Amino acid sequence: MDFVKDSLTRFTAPINKHNTAYLDGRTAENTETAWAANALSQNSMLWHCCLGHYHHTGVEELMKQNLVTGLELGSKKMEPPEICEPCLAGTMNAKMFKYSKHHTSAPLELVHTDFHYVTHVTFTRFKYWITFIDDFSHFCIVILLRRKSDTFEAFKHYKAYAKNHTDQKIKTLRDDKGGEYMSN
């Protein structure tokens, strides 16, 4: 397989007997440099974004130690960092859950369950799925559902399956109070 641009073969990828292609060759050293000068080059927020959202103190260090060519903010002192939404979203943390003093000591002592929507309906018309996770073994069962009202029926199937495989009964079923088990 040849990859051609501007009538020149840039690289090739031989196809092996398993019908898999691997790129052949190595990367060439880039000798071109792009230089741009405008009023935006004086903006520390722009440099923060251009450097892959590198922290502002790090950008200052790059300038002070002359580690990057062309990184200049002129004679201006670097302004305080603005709020960067992508950085904020990437570093958000949920509150930690309280450490549980209770630990299960046997299968089915505590089973976690949750109900989910399928983003695209399957070709066999499943729209939902439900999970059952045993806290002791972390064994997980996923059951696909066509209707939300099938939730309790799925639980009954899981309950029978779990009893048959562990010879024990479910002691506690924990859900997120989403209402999936509430119906007529």
Secondary structure by P-SEA (a helix, b strand, c coil): ccccccccccbbbbbccccbbbbccccccccbbbbbbccccccaaaaaaaaccccaaaaaaaaaacccccccccccccccccccaaaaaaaccccccccccccccccccbbbbbbbbccccccccccbbbbbbcccccbbbbbbbccccaaaaaaaaaaaaaaaaccccccccccccccccccc
